[in-house]
Amino acid sequence: MNHYLFHVYHEENNSWKSTLQIQRKEIPGMSRILAEIVQDNPGERFIDNARHLQKRLEEQEIVIDSLTHKIDEQQHKLEDEVQEVQVRFSSLDTLFEQEELRDIVLKFEKNFLDFKQNFHHYLLTLI
């Protein structure tokens, strides 16, 4: 594989993993806020909304785990290709997988940011 491409893809994957780690760190704080809301507002409306949002947070964690695993797998494929000195060209499968992974990560990032915005909007409705 072209060493330039490997470097670019490797850094891209590292950046995605860093972003996913930051997003993962936000989830416990959001869960604590939901718990405080339910504690301060024991009504059924608040409990139902908190349950729904908590379920969404758990789904976000599952997707983060899955994406992190896919990124790790892709990193290994990229490293394996670079180490195969006899091969003078990039495997198209690995390149296409990188493009597919990019699409998946970008969709998740948008979904996570949309969820986070909705979460904060919900908090504003409590004021």
C-alpha positions as CSV (number, residue, x, y, z in Angstrom):
1,M,0.0,0.0,0.0
2,N,1.2,3.5,-0.7
3,H,2.8,4.7,2.5
4,Y,1.2,8.1,2.1
5,L,-2.3,6.5,2.0
6,F,-1.5,4.3,5.0
7,H,-0.4,7.4,7.0
8,V,-3.5,9.4,6.1
9,Y,-5.9,6.5,6.8
10,H,-4.1,5.6,10.0
11,E,-4.3,9.1,11.3
12,E,-8.0,9.3,10.2
13,N,-8.8,6.2,12.2
14,N,-6.9,7.5,15.2
15,S,-8.9,10.7,15.0
16,W,-12.2,8.8,14.9
17,K,-11.2,6.7,17.9
18,S,-10.4,9.8,19.9
19,T,-13.7,11.4,19.0
20,L,-15.5,8.2,20.0
21,Q,-13.7,8.1,23.3
22,I,-14.7,11.7,24.0
23,Q,-18.3,10.9,23.1
24,R,-18.2,7.8,25.4
25,K,-17.0,9.9,28.3
26,E,-20.1,12.2,27.9
27,I,-22.6,9.4,28.3
28,P,-22.2,8.8,32.1
29,G,-22.7,12.6,32.8
30,M,-25.9,12.5,30.7
31,S,-27.1,9.4,32.6
32,R,-26.4,11.2,36.0
33,I,-28.4,14.2,34.8
34,L,-31.3,11.9,33.9
35,A,-31.2,10.2,37.3
36,E,-31.3,13.6,39.0
37,I,-34.3,14.7,37.0
38,V,-36.2,11.6,37.9
39,Q,-35.2,12.0,41.6
40,D,-36.3,15.7,41.6
41,N,-39.4,15.0,39.5
42,P,-40.9,11.7,40.3
43,G,-43.9,12.1,37.9
44,E,-44.6,9.5,35.2
45,R,-43.9,12.0,32.4
46,F,-40.4,12.6,33.6
47,I,-39.7,8.9,34.3
48,D,-40.9,7.9,30.8
49,N,-38.8,10.6,29.1
50,A,-35.7,9.6,31.2
51,R,-36.2,5.9,30.4
52,H,-36.4,6.7,26.7
53,L,-33.3,8.9,26.8
54,Q,-31.4,6.4,28.9
55,K,-32.2,3.7,26.4
56,R,-30.8,6.0,23.6
57,L,-27.7,6.5,25.6
58,E,-27.2,2.8,26.0
59,E,-27.7,2.4,22.2
60,Q,-25.1,5.1,21.6
61,E,-22.6,3.1,23.8
62,I,-23.3,-0.1,21.7
63,V,-22.6,1.8,18.5
64,I,-19.4,3.3,19.9
65,D,-18.2,-0.1,20.9
66,S,-19.0,-1.5,17.4
67,L,-17.4,1.4,15.6
68,T,-14.3,1.2,17.7
69,H,-14.0,-2.5,16.9
70,K,-14.4,-1.9,13.2
71,I,-11.8,0.8,13.3
72,D,-9.4,-1.5,15.1
73,E,-10.0,-4.2,12.5
74,Q,-9.4,-1.7,9.7
75,Q,-6.1,-0.5,11.4
76,H,-4.9,-4.1,11.4
77,K,-5.7,-4.6,7.7
78,L,-3.9,-1.4,6.8
79,E,-0.9,-2.4,8.9
80,D,-0.8,-5.9,7.3
81,E,-0.9,-4.4,3.9
82,V,2.0,-2.1,4.6
83,Q,4.1,-5.0,5.9
84,E,3.6,-7.1,2.8
85,V,6.6,-5.7,1.0
86,Q,6.1,-7.9,-2.1
87,V,2.8,-6.2,-2.9
88,R,3.4,-3.1,-4.9
89,F,-0.2,-1.9,-5.1
90,S,-3.0,-1.3,-2.6
91,S,-5.7,-3.8,-2.1
92,L,-8.9,-2.3,-3.4
93,D,-10.9,-4.1,-0.8
94,T,-9.0,-2.4,2.0
95,L,-9.4,1.0,0.3
96,F,-13.1,0.5,-0.2
97,E,-13.5,-0.7,3.4
98,Q,-11.8,2.6,4.6
99,E,-14.3,4.6,2.5
100,E,-17.2,2.6,3.9
101,L,-16.0,3.0,7.4
102,R,-15.7,6.7,6.9
103,D,-19.3,6.9,5.8
104,I,-20.4,4.9,8.9
105,V,-18.4,7.0,11.3
106,L,-19.6,10.3,9.8
107,K,-23.3,9.1,10.1
108,F,-22.7,8.1,13.7
109,E,-21.1,11.4,14.5
110,K,-24.1,13.3,13.0
111,N,-26.6,11.0,14.9
112,F,-24.7,11.5,18.2
113,L,-24.6,15.3,17.8
114,D,-28.3,15.3,16.9
115,F,-29.1,13.2,20.0
116,K,-27.0,15.4,22.2
117,Q,-28.8,18.5,20.9
118,N,-32.2,16.8,21.6
119,F,-31.0,15.9,25.0
120,H,-30.0,19.5,25.8
121,H,-33.3,20.7,24.3
122,Y,-35.1,18.3,26.7
123,L,-33.2,19.7,29.6
124,L,-34.4,23.2,28.6
125,T,-38.0,22.1,28.7
126,L,-37.5,21.3,32.4
127,I,-36.8,24.9,33.3
